[in-house]
Amino acid sequence: TLTFEKGEPVAIDGERYGPVDMLSKLNHLGGEHGIGRVDLVENRFVGMKSRGVYETPGVTILMAAHRALESITMDREVMRLRDSLGTKFAESVYYGFWFAPEFEILRSMIDQTQETVNGDVRLKLYKGNTIVTGRRSPNTLYRERVVTFEDDAGAYDQHDAEGFIKLQALRLRLRNME
């Protein structure tokens, strides 16, 4: 089980770790299960392509757990915005622009998205796979009673979907009108 506070990993199975020790521990655990080997061709800053083979078991585990926790704590549109900025963020780090003004702005936005990413993610590591087996958060946006579409305490009326579907289809109907 990994515990996160404001998007930062802070504990493994209830035991708190600093960043270096945590990554070391996860590298060891993930390495035992063959997790995190990546073989890719990438674009270098100067424009050439190069092949890289990386072993990142700890980061692979952290990313799986972090994404699982974000899936219940982040608003859909905030997550989409964060995802749209991910490539620029990664490029800035890769190219060494850690202290560039645009990176500071990106970092500030990313930090804000992580304010509610608090909780625990239970994982199973097995034969190269990081399997999420559970997640919980005091900031969860997941409400089981609402998604049942049955007894949702009045949060959702299925008849509302009719108008929504018609509006979503309007552009397609207009496109096919003569």
MDTraj code that builds the backbone (N, CA, C; nanometers):
import mdtraj as md
import numpy as np

residues = "THR LEU THR PHE GLU LYS GLY GLU PRO VAL ALA ILE ASP GLY GLU ARG TYR GLY PRO VAL ASP MET LEU SER LYS LEU ASN HIS LEU GLY GLY GLU HIS GLY ILE GLY ARG VAL ASP LEU VAL GLU ASN ARG PHE VAL GLY MET LYS SER ARG GLY VAL TYR GLU THR PRO GLY VAL THR ILE LEU MET ALA ALA HIS ARG ALA LEU GLU SER ILE THR MET ASP ARG GLU VAL MET ARG LEU ARG ASP SER LEU GLY THR LYS PHE ALA GLU SER VAL TYR TYR GLY PHE TRP PHE ALA PRO GLU PHE GLU ILE LEU ARG SER MET ILE ASP GLN THR GLN GLU THR VAL ASN GLY ASP VAL ARG LEU LYS LEU TYR LYS GLY ASN THR ILE VAL THR GLY ARG ARG SER PRO ASN THR LEU TYR ARG GLU ARG VAL VAL THR PHE GLU ASP ASP ALA GLY ALA TYR ASP GLN HIS ASP ALA GLU GLY PHE ILE LYS LEU GLN ALA LEU ARG LEU ARG LEU ARG ASN MET GLU".split()
xyz = np.array([
    [0.0845, -0.1184, 0.0000],
    [0.0000, 0.0000, 0.0000],
    [0.0887, 0.1243, 0.0000],
    [0.0613, 0.2143, -0.0927],
    [0.1318, 0.3422, -0.0985],
    [0.0381, 0.4519, -0.0495],
    [0.0912, 0.5409, 0.0319],
    [0.0146, 0.6536, 0.0848],
    [0.0672, 0.7823, 0.0226],
    [-0.0267, 0.8682, -0.0187],
    [0.0077, 0.9965, -0.0802],
    [-0.0538, 1.1104, -0.0006],
    [0.0195, 1.2217, 0.0065],
    [-0.0306, 1.3462, 0.0642],
    [-0.0029, 1.4572, -0.0358],
    [-0.1085, 1.5229, -0.0814],
    [-0.0980, 1.6281, -0.1829],
    [-0.0184, 1.5801, -0.3039],
    [-0.0463, 1.4566, -0.3447],
    [0.0160, 1.3999, -0.4635],
    [0.1546, 1.3437, -0.4435],
    [0.2121, 1.3636, -0.3261],
    [0.3475, 1.3158, -0.2982],
    [0.3414, 1.1826, -0.2245],
    [0.4193, 1.0835, -0.2678],
    [0.4228, 0.9567, -0.1948],
    [0.4966, 0.9752, -0.0629],
    [0.4369, 0.9259, 0.0457],
    [0.4977, 0.9473, 0.1775],
    [0.5191, 0.8195, 0.2576],
    [0.4497, 0.7100, 0.2205],
    [0.4625, 0.5878, 0.3006],
    [0.4388, 0.4628, 0.2163],
    [0.5058, 0.3554, 0.2573],
    [0.4844, 0.2220, 0.2011],
    [0.4383, 0.1341, 0.3164],
    [0.3221, 0.0737, 0.3003],
    [0.2646, -0.0124, 0.4047],
    [0.2651, 0.0548, 0.5421],
    [0.2331, 0.1837, 0.5442],
    [0.2229, 0.2572, 0.6696],
    [0.3542, 0.3106, 0.7239],
    [0.4662, 0.2708, 0.6667],
    [0.5976, 0.3185, 0.7122],
    [0.6404, 0.4365, 0.6259],
    [0.6669, 0.5486, 0.6924],
    [0.7032, 0.6710, 0.6198],
    [0.8470, 0.6643, 0.5688],
    [0.8648, 0.7164, 0.4478],
    [0.9962, 0.7214, 0.3841],
    [1.0175, 0.8594, 0.3244],
    [1.1429, 0.9018, 0.3186],
    [1.1793, 1.0189, 0.2413],
    [1.1839, 0.9785, 0.0943],
    [1.1928, 1.0759, 0.0035],
    [1.1886, 1.0453, -0.1399],
    [1.2954, 0.9459, -0.1870],
    [1.4195, 0.9636, -0.1449],
    [1.5283, 0.8765, -0.1917],
    [1.5099, 0.7344, -0.1402],
    [1.4817, 0.7207, -0.0107],
    [1.4628, 0.5873, 0.0466],
    [1.3391, 0.5182, -0.0107],
    [1.2345, 0.5957, -0.0364],
    [1.1139, 0.5362, -0.0936],
    [1.1423, 0.4809, -0.2328],
    [1.2090, 0.5596, -0.3154],
    [1.2391, 0.5138, -0.4510],
    [1.3313, 0.3929, -0.4476],
    [1.4248, 0.3932, -0.3571],
    [1.5154, 0.2791, -0.3404],
    [1.4380, 0.1525, -0.3052],
    [1.3474, 0.1647, -0.2092],
    [1.2661, 0.0504, -0.1657],
    [1.1777, 0.0004, -0.2801],
    [1.1122, 0.0927, -0.3509],
    [1.0250, 0.0532, -0.4616],
    [1.1047, -0.0042, -0.5782],
    [1.2246, 0.0479, -0.6017],
    [1.3110, -0.0101, -0.7054],
    [1.3419, -0.1552, -0.6729],
    [1.3717, -0.1821, -0.5468],
    [1.4018, -0.3189, -0.5041],
    [1.2792, -0.4090, -0.5208],
    [1.1645, -0.3642, -0.4699],
    [1.0418, -0.4440, -0.4798],
    [1.0019, -0.4680, -0.6254],
    [1.0039, -0.3626, -0.7044],
    [0.9656, -0.3748, -0.8450],
    [1.0640, -0.4568, -0.9255],
    [1.1928, -0.4410, -0.8953],
    [1.2953, -0.5175, -0.9657],
    [1.2791, -0.6668, -0.9457],
    [1.2369, -0.7070, -0.8264],
    [1.2147, -0.8495, -0.7983],
    [1.1034, -0.9083, -0.8841],
    [1.0157, -0.8225, -0.9343],
    [0.9018, -0.8686, -1.0139],
    [0.9144, -0.8304, -1.1617],
    [1.0305, -0.7800, -1.2023],
    [1.0514, -0.7460, -1.3429],
    [0.9681, -0.6289, -1.3909],
    [0.9413, -0.5364, -1.3026],
    [0.8578, -0.4205, -1.3363],
    [0.9452, -0.3049, -1.3839],
    [0.8982, -0.2340, -1.4866],
    [0.9574, -0.1063, -1.5229],
    [1.0662, -0.1041, -1.6271],
    [1.0834, -0.2084, -1.7055],
    [1.1836, -0.2047, -1.8125],
    [1.1193, -0.1435, -1.9363],
    [1.1831, -0.0389, -1.9894],
    [1.1288, 0.0343, -2.1031],
    [1.2345, 0.0414, -2.2122],
    [1.1971, 0.0063, -2.3345],
    [1.2846, 0.0147, -2.4515],
    [1.2157, 0.1080, -2.5496],
    [1.2787, 0.2227, -2.5783],
    [1.2127, 0.3193, -2.6655],
    [1.3114, 0.3957, -2.7519],
    [1.2584, 0.4549, -2.8574],
    [1.3342, 0.5467, -2.9417],
    [1.2786, 0.6850, -2.9114],
    [1.3687, 0.7766, -2.8777],
    [1.3245, 0.9091, -2.8358],
    [1.3873, 1.0175, -2.9212],
    [1.3265, 1.1352, -2.9165],
    [1.3769, 1.2512, -2.9896],
    [1.4654, 1.3327, -2.8974],
    [1.5894, 1.3508, -2.9375],
    [1.6822, 1.4324, -2.8593],
    [1.6555, 1.5803, -2.8835],
    [1.7059, 1.6634, -2.7946],
    [1.6885, 1.8083, -2.8023],
    [1.7407, 1.8634, -2.9347],
    [1.8516, 1.8069, -2.9843],
    [1.9137, 1.8562, -3.1075],
    [1.8475, 1.8003, -3.2330],
    [1.7469, 1.7152, -3.2189],
    [1.6707, 1.6689, -3.3335],
    [1.6948, 1.5256, -3.3767],
    [1.8029, 1.4640, -3.3303],
    [1.8274, 1.3252, -3.3708],
    [1.7481, 1.2299, -3.2827],
    [1.7307, 1.1096, -3.3334],
    [1.6629, 1.0059, -3.2561],
    [1.7679, 0.9168, -3.1923],
    [1.7371, 0.8686, -3.0744],
    [1.8279, 0.7754, -3.0082],
    [1.7455, 0.6687, -2.9381],
    [1.8058, 0.5531, -2.9255],
    [1.7385, 0.4430, -2.8576],
    [1.7837, 0.4420, -2.7125],
    [1.6896, 0.4205, -2.6245],
    [1.7221, 0.4114, -2.4831],
    [1.6518, 0.2929, -2.4205],
    [1.7230, 0.2223, -2.3354],
    [1.6639, 0.1146, -2.2568],
    [1.6798, 0.1554, -2.1110],
    [1.5681, 0.1686, -2.0429],
    [1.5691, 0.2170, -1.9057],
    [1.5027, 0.1139, -1.8150],
    [1.5485, 0.1092, -1.6924],
    [1.4825, 0.0279, -1.5916],
    [1.4385, 0.1212, -1.4802],
    [1.3086, 0.1337, -1.4657],
    [1.2514, 0.2283, -1.3701],
    [1.1408, 0.1630, -1.2869],
    [1.1735, 0.0568, -1.2136],
    [1.0672, -0.0120, -1.1393],
    [0.9965, 0.0770, -1.0375],
    [1.0712, 0.1552, -0.9619],
    [1.0102, 0.2390, -0.8591],
    [0.9176, 0.3440, -0.9169],
    [0.9624, 0.4105, -1.0218],
    [0.8805, 0.5141, -1.0841],
    [0.7566, 0.4527, -1.1492],
    [0.7720, 0.3356, -1.2100],
    [0.6573, 0.2676, -1.2715],
    [0.5505, 0.2371, -1.1666],
    [0.5928, 0.1888, -1.0517],
    [0.4991, 0.1593, -0.9422],
    [0.4336, 0.2882, -0.8925],
    [0.5145, 0.3917, -0.8704],
    [0.4606, 0.5196, -0.8224],
    [0.3582, 0.5772, -0.9198],
    [0.3895, 0.5711, -1.0489],
    [0.2973, 0.6273, -1.1478],
    [0.1643, 0.5529, -1.1493],
    [0.1688, 0.4203, -1.1418],
    [0.0445, 0.3420, -1.1415],
    [-0.0402, 0.3771, -1.0192],
    [0.0236, 0.3854, -0.9043],
    [-0.0489, 0.4169, -0.7809],
    [-0.1026, 0.5598, -0.7840],
    [-0.0205, 0.6520, -0.8289],
    [-0.0592, 0.7927, -0.8332],
    [-0.1780, 0.8137, -0.9263],
    [-0.1717, 0.7543, -1.0450],
    [-0.2827, 0.7664, -1.1408],
    [-0.4112, 0.7069, -1.0832],
    [-0.3972, 0.5951, -1.0132],
    [-0.5152, 0.5316, -0.9528],
    [-0.5796, 0.6239, -0.8499],
    [-0.4978, 0.6908, -0.7704],
    [-0.5513, 0.7824, -0.6697],
    [-0.6111, 0.9070, -0.7354],
    [-0.5430, 0.9588, -0.8372],
    [-0.5976, 1.0736, -0.9098],
    [-0.7338, 1.0404, -0.9711],
    [-0.7517, 0.9160, -1.0138],
    [-0.8769, 0.8783, -1.0802],
    [-0.9988, 0.8968, -0.9900],
    [-0.9799, 0.8952, -0.8593],
    [-1.0941, 0.9163, -0.7689],
    [-1.0932, 1.0533, -0.7009],
    [-0.9847, 1.1289, -0.7147],
    [-0.9758, 1.2568, -0.6426],
    [-0.9719, 1.3796, -0.7332],
    [-0.9498, 1.3607, -0.8627],
    [-0.9396, 1.4759, -0.9528],
    [-1.0634, 1.4889, -1.0399],
    [-1.1082, 1.6110, -1.0569],
    [-1.2163, 1.6433, -1.1480],
    [-1.1743, 1.6084, -1.2912],
    [-1.2687, 1.5621, -1.3721],
    [-1.2390, 1.5207, -1.5095],
    [-1.1691, 1.6294, -1.5904],
    [-1.2184, 1.7510, -1.5871],
    [-1.1602, 1.8580, -1.6689],
    [-1.0237, 1.9009, -1.6168],
    [-1.0047, 1.8982, -1.4868],
    [-0.8729, 1.9288, -1.4298],
    [-0.7729, 1.8227, -1.4753],
    [-0.8155, 1.6964, -1.4752],
    [-0.7280, 1.5879, -1.5191],
    [-0.6922, 1.6033, -1.6671],
    [-0.7885, 1.6400, -1.7489],
    [-0.7613, 1.6607, -1.8919],
    [-0.6622, 1.7752, -1.9127],
    [-0.6800, 1.8830, -1.8382],
    [-0.5876, 1.9956, -1.8495],
    [-0.4479, 1.9537, -1.8059],
    [-0.4394, 1.8842, -1.6932],
    [-0.3101, 1.8346, -1.6452],
    [-0.2439, 1.7459, -1.7516],
    [-0.3223, 1.6555, -1.8107],
    [-0.2685, 1.5667, -1.9137],
    [-0.2187, 1.6441, -2.0348],
    [-0.2897, 1.7493, -2.0720],
    [-0.2485, 1.8275, -2.1889],
    [-0.1175, 1.9015, -2.1636],
    [-0.0845, 1.9258, -2.0382],
    [0.0396, 1.9956, -2.0035],
    [0.1548, 1.8991, -1.9765],
    [0.1250, 1.7711, -1.9668],
    [0.2259, 1.6719, -1.9297],
    [0.3452, 1.6657, -2.0221],
    [0.3215, 1.6714, -2.1527],
    [0.4320, 1.6637, -2.2485],
    [0.5245, 1.7839, -2.2339],
    [0.4677, 1.9026, -2.2218],
    [0.5490, 2.0239, -2.2053],
    [0.6278, 2.0179, -2.0749],
    [0.5650, 1.9681, -1.9702],
    [0.6315, 1.9537, -1.8410],
    [0.7511, 1.8590, -1.8542],
    [0.7285, 1.7423, -1.9128],
    [0.8350, 1.6427, -1.9286],
    [0.9477, 1.6952, -2.0170],
    [0.9126, 1.7634, -2.1250],
    [1.0144, 1.8230, -2.2127],
    [1.1000, 1.9231, -2.1364],
    [1.0368, 2.0066, -2.0577],
    [1.1107, 2.1082, -1.9822],
    [1.2119, 2.0443, -1.8880],
    [1.1721, 1.9362, -1.8220],
    [1.2644, 1.8647, -1.7335],
    [1.3761, 1.8018, -1.8159],
    [1.3394, 1.7325, -1.9233],
    [1.4353, 1.6608, -2.0081],
    [1.5395, 1.7560, -2.0670],
    [1.4941, 1.8744, -2.1068],
    [1.5849, 1.9710, -2.1690],
    [1.6595, 2.0585, -2.0683],
    [1.6358, 2.0375, -1.9399],
    [1.7090, 2.1113, -1.8381],
    [1.6535, 2.2494, -1.8083],
    [1.5272, 2.2728, -1.8381],
    [1.4671, 2.4041, -1.8158],
    [1.3976, 2.4130, -1.6805],
    [1.4554, 2.3495, -1.5799],
    [1.3947, 2.3417, -1.4472],
    [1.3639, 2.4796, -1.3880],
    [1.4477, 2.5791, -1.4184],
    [1.4292, 2.7122, -1.3599],
    [1.3779, 2.8149, -1.4603],
    [1.3293, 2.7688, -1.5743],
    [1.2735, 2.8597, -1.6748],
    [1.1376, 2.9116, -1.6270],
    [1.1017, 3.0346, -1.6646],
    [0.9748, 3.0913, -1.6171],
    [0.8530, 3.0084, -1.6586],
    [0.8549, 2.9536, -1.7797],
    [0.7401, 2.8731, -1.8228],
    [0.7262, 2.7456, -1.7396],
    [0.8405, 2.6919, -1.6937],
    [0.8346, 2.5721, -1.6107],
    [0.7784, 2.6048, -1.4725],
    [0.8149, 2.7208, -1.4196],
    [0.7612, 2.7614, -1.2896],
    [0.6089, 2.7733, -1.2946],
    [0.5574, 2.8252, -1.4059],
    [0.4121, 2.8363, -1.4228],
    [0.3498, 2.6973, -1.4314],
    [0.4093, 2.6098, -1.5123],
    [0.3593, 2.4725, -1.5242],
    [0.3598, 2.4030, -1.3886],
    [0.4697, 2.4163, -1.3169],
    [0.4835, 2.3505, -1.1873],
    [0.3757, 2.3991, -1.0896],
    [0.3499, 2.5280, -1.0918],
    [0.2478, 2.5849, -1.0047],
    [0.1101, 2.5266, -1.0372],
    [0.0803, 2.5135, -1.1650],
    [-0.0483, 2.4563, -1.2051],
    [-0.0579, 2.3095, -1.1644],
    [0.0481, 2.2335, -1.1889],
    [0.0488, 2.0917, -1.1528],
    [0.0333, 2.0774, -1.0012],
    [0.1070, 2.1582, -0.9249],
    [0.0961, 2.1525, -0.7784],
    [-0.0478, 2.1745, -0.7326],
    [-0.1157, 2.2691, -0.7958],
    [-0.2536, 2.2973, -0.7569],
    [-0.3444, 2.1774, -0.7842],
    [-0.3184, 2.1036, -0.8924],
    [-0.4017, 1.9862, -0.9222],
    [-0.3839, 1.8764, -0.8181],
    [-0.2751, 1.8806, -0.7434],
    [-0.2434, 1.7737, -0.6491],
    [-0.2935, 1.7991, -0.5068],
    [-0.3531, 1.9130, -0.4820],
    [-0.3992, 1.9488, -0.3473],
    [-0.4892, 1.8427, -0.2845],
    [-0.5738, 1.7785, -0.3643],
    [-0.6690, 1.6807, -0.3101],
    [-0.6277, 1.5360, -0.3348],
    [-0.5081, 1.5149, -0.3870],
    [-0.4626, 1.3781, -0.4164],
    [-0.4004, 1.3204, -0.2892],
    [-0.4893, 1.2785, -0.1999],
    [-0.4521, 1.2249, -0.0690],
    [-0.5177, 1.0891, -0.0515],
    [-0.4425, 0.9937, 0.0022],
    [-0.5033, 0.8645, 0.0302],
    [-0.4085, 0.7485, 0.0096],
    [-0.4672, 0.6296, 0.0013],
    [-0.3912, 0.5048, -0.0077],
    [-0.4285, 0.4282, -0.1338],
    [-0.3284, 0.3628, -0.1910],
    [-0.3500, 0.2751, -0.3058],
    [-0.2865, 0.1412, -0.2737],
    [-0.3679, 0.0366, -0.2820],
    [-0.3196, -0.0995, -0.2577],
    [-0.2800, -0.1607, -0.3919],
    [-0.1610, -0.2218, -0.3957],
    [-0.1064, -0.2761, -0.5199],
    [-0.0645, -0.4207, -0.5043],
    [-0.0649, -0.4905, -0.6161],
    [-0.0069, -0.6242, -0.6235],
    [0.0978, -0.6190, -0.7342],
    [0.2190, -0.6630, -0.7042],
    [0.3269, -0.6683, -0.8023],
    [0.3440, -0.8135, -0.8440],
    [0.3348, -0.8391, -0.9758],
    [0.3398, -0.9779, -1.0201],
    [0.3826, -0.9865, -1.1660],
    [0.4926, -1.0563, -1.1911],
    [0.5414, -1.0868, -1.3264],
    [0.5387, -0.9658, -1.4201],
    [0.6025, -0.8592, -1.3797],
    [0.6122, -0.7411, -1.4643],
    [0.4928, -0.6483, -1.4589],
    [0.3951, -0.6807, -1.3788],
    [0.2728, -0.6005, -1.3719],
    [0.2572, -0.5324, -1.2363],
    [0.2059, -0.4117, -1.2411],
    [0.1661, -0.3385, -1.1215],
    [0.0141, -0.3316, -1.1253],
    [-0.0497, -0.4072, -1.0390],
    [-0.1952, -0.4214, -1.0417],
    [-0.2558, -0.3461, -0.9234],
    [-0.3426, -0.2508, -0.9533],
    [-0.4126, -0.1768, -0.8484],
    [-0.5270, -0.2644, -0.7979],
    [-0.5263, -0.2919, -0.6678],
    [-0.6318, -0.3758, -0.6096],
    [-0.7251, -0.2970, -0.5178],
    [-0.6947, -0.1696, -0.4951],
    [-0.7831, -0.0864, -0.4140],
    [-0.7299, 0.0545, -0.4019],
    [-0.8202, 0.1479, -0.3765],
    [-0.7836, 0.2882, -0.3564],
    [-0.8869, 0.3520, -0.2656],
    [-0.8390, 0.4425, -0.1788],
    [-0.9321, 0.5150, -0.0915],
    [-0.8723, 0.6520, -0.0607],
    [-0.9627, 0.7481, -0.0409],
    [-0.9190, 0.8847, -0.0144],
    [-1.0273, 0.9604, 0.0611],
    [-0.9852, 1.0467, 0.1539],
    [-1.0832, 1.1337, 0.2187],
    [-1.1375, 1.2380, 0.1206],
    [-1.0722, 1.2546, 0.0068],
    [-1.1118, 1.3532, -0.0935],
    [-1.1759, 1.2896, -0.2168],
    [-1.2235, 1.1672, -0.2037],
    [-1.2778, 1.0985, -0.3209],
    [-1.3971, 1.1723, -0.3808],
    [-1.4028, 1.1730, -0.5123],
    [-1.5176, 1.2273, -0.5843],
    [-1.6110, 1.1147, -0.6284],
    [-1.5689, 0.9930, -0.6073],
    [-1.6491, 0.8759, -0.6434],
    [-1.7590, 0.8563, -0.5401],
    [-1.8812, 0.8512, -0.5870],
    [-1.9964, 0.8313, -0.4994],
    [-2.0769, 0.7128, -0.5525],
    [-2.0638, 0.6000, -0.4866],
    [-2.1279, 0.4770, -0.5329],
    [-2.2794, 0.4925, -0.5477],
    [-2.3424, 0.5641, -0.4568],
    [-2.4887, 0.5812, -0.4645],
    [-2.5309, 0.6569, -0.5896],
    [-2.4467, 0.7474, -0.6374],
    [-2.4823, 0.8257, -0.7558],
    [-2.4622, 0.7435, -0.8829],
    [-2.3560, 0.6683, -0.8917],
    [-2.3273, 0.5949, -1.0157],
    [-2.4118, 0.4705, -1.0329],
    [-2.4916, 0.4331, -0.9346],
    [-2.5784, 0.3164, -0.9505],
    [-2.6939, 0.3465, -1.0450],
    [-2.7303, 0.4735, -1.0616],
    [-2.8447, 0.5174, -1.1415],
    [-2.9769, 0.4633, -1.0872],
    [-2.9751, 0.4100, -0.9691],
    [-3.0982, 0.3574, -0.9103],
    [-3.1362, 0.4462, -0.7923],
    [-3.0948, 0.4100, -0.6731],
    [-3.1257, 0.4893, -0.5547],
    [-3.0113, 0.5870, -0.5309],
    [-3.0147, 0.6990, -0.6026],
    [-2.9034, 0.7937, -0.5963],
    [-2.9349, 0.9180, -0.5146],
    [-3.0360, 0.9118, -0.4330],
    [-3.0748, 1.0238, -0.3457],
    [-3.1064, 1.1498, -0.4260],
    [-3.1568, 1.1328, -0.5481],
    [-3.1969, 1.2467, -0.6297],
    [-3.0840, 1.3176, -0.7009],
    [-2.9645, 1.2619, -0.7012],
    [-2.8502, 1.3282, -0.7645],
    [-2.8556, 1.3207, -0.9165],
    [-2.9250, 1.2209, -0.9690],
    [-2.9254, 1.2023, -1.1139],
    [-3.0617, 1.1524, -1.1587],
    [-3.1189, 1.2178, -1.2575],
    [-3.2451, 1.1746, -1.3167],
    [-3.2150, 1.1270, -1.4582],
    [-3.2409, 1.0006, -1.4855],
    [-3.2066, 0.9438, -1.6156],
    [-3.2755, 1.0165, -1.7307],
    [-3.3885, 1.0791, -1.7057],
    [-3.4587, 1.1519, -1.8118],
    [-3.3788, 1.2743, -1.8575],
    [-3.2933, 1.3258, -1.7715],
    [-3.2082, 1.4391, -1.8096],
    [-3.1173, 1.4024, -1.9262],
    [-3.0862, 1.2766, -1.9401],
    [-2.9955, 1.2321, -2.0456],
    [-3.0539, 1.2544, -2.1847],
    [-3.1863, 1.2508, -2.1984],
    [-3.2480, 1.2669, -2.3303],
    [-3.2080, 1.3995, -2.3943],
    [-3.2222, 1.5080, -2.3218],
    [-3.1849, 1.6388, -2.3751],
    [-3.0361, 1.6489, -2.4023],
    [-2.9582, 1.5934, -2.3138],
    [-2.8126, 1.5949, -2.3317],
    [-2.7731, 1.5211, -2.4592],
    [-2.8310, 1.4044, -2.4800],
    [-2.7990, 1.3246, -2.5987],
    [-2.8401, 1.3992, -2.7251],
    [-2.9569, 1.4625, -2.7232],
    [-3.0013, 1.5388, -2.8404],
    [-2.9059, 1.6541, -2.8701],
    [-2.8619, 1.7245, -2.7665],
    [-2.7678, 1.8347, -2.7877],
    [-2.6335, 1.7846, -2.8403],
    [-2.5864, 1.6739, -2.7869],
    [-2.4592, 1.6181, -2.8335],
    [-2.4680, 1.5759, -2.9799],
    [-2.5833, 1.5289, -3.0225],
    [-2.6006, 1.4812, -3.1596],
    [-2.6339, 1.5935, -3.2574],
    [-2.6644, 1.7129, -3.2083],
    [-2.7074, 1.8225, -3.2948],
    [-2.6082, 1.8514, -3.4065],
    [-2.4832, 1.8618, -3.3783],
    [-2.3838, 1.8937, -3.4821],
    [-2.3805, 1.7864, -3.5903],
    [-2.4037, 1.6624, -3.5519],
    [-2.4035, 1.5538, -3.6502],
    [-2.5298, 1.5580, -3.7359],
    [-2.6428, 1.5909, -3.6731],
    [-2.7671, 1.6035, -3.7504],
    [-2.7564, 1.7204, -3.8479],
    [-2.7027, 1.8331, -3.8032],
    [-2.6878, 1.9500, -3.8905],
    [-2.5949, 1.9199, -4.0072],
    [-2.4934, 1.8437, -3.9829],
    [-2.3957, 1.8093, -4.0874],
    [-2.4610, 1.7281, -4.1994],
    [-2.5597, 1.6487, -4.1639],
    [-2.6226, 1.5608, -4.2623],
    [-2.7529, 1.6166, -4.3197],
    [-2.7875, 1.7408, -4.2845],
    [-2.9089, 1.8030, -4.3393],
    [-2.8801, 1.8550, -4.4789],
    [-2.9791, 1.8481, -4.5622],
    [-2.9644, 1.9001, -4.6993],
    [-3.0351, 2.0311, -4.7128],
])
top = md.Topology()
chain = top.add_chain()
for i, resn in enumerate(residues, 1):
    res = top.add_residue(resn, chain, resSeq=i)
    for name in ("N", "CA", "C"):
        top.add_atom(name, md.element.get_by_symbol(name[0]), res)
traj = md.Trajectory(xyz[None], top)
